Amino acid sequence: MSAKQPFMVADGLGVDSMAMLILLEKLGKRPDAILFANTAAERDETYAYLPIANAWCRKVGFPEITVVEYTVKNFKNWPPYRGLEENCLTNGNLP
């Protein structure tokens, strides 16, 4: 018997992501994890919405949203950068 695959969803903390979570709740499908990939370039309103979204998740029995981000430790170019936007500007590339 194989192990059950975890049901993980990506959440951008926007209206589409919230609609997805509401639909999942209405369908009775509970994610094992909800991930928000922090690019360090979101609007302030996006970050301010995180506690509101987490409160809703707790209310309906969903796991809280986990914020994930990559922190660069070895800079190949100057200046050091943080987040996807600064990475693209520093290195002259697209995401």
Secondary structure, 3 states (H helix, E strand, C coil): CCCCCCCEEECCCCHHHHHHHHHHHHHCCCCCEEEEECCCCCCHHHHHHHHHHHHHHHHHCCCCEEEECCCCCCCCCCCCCCHHHHHHHHHCCCC
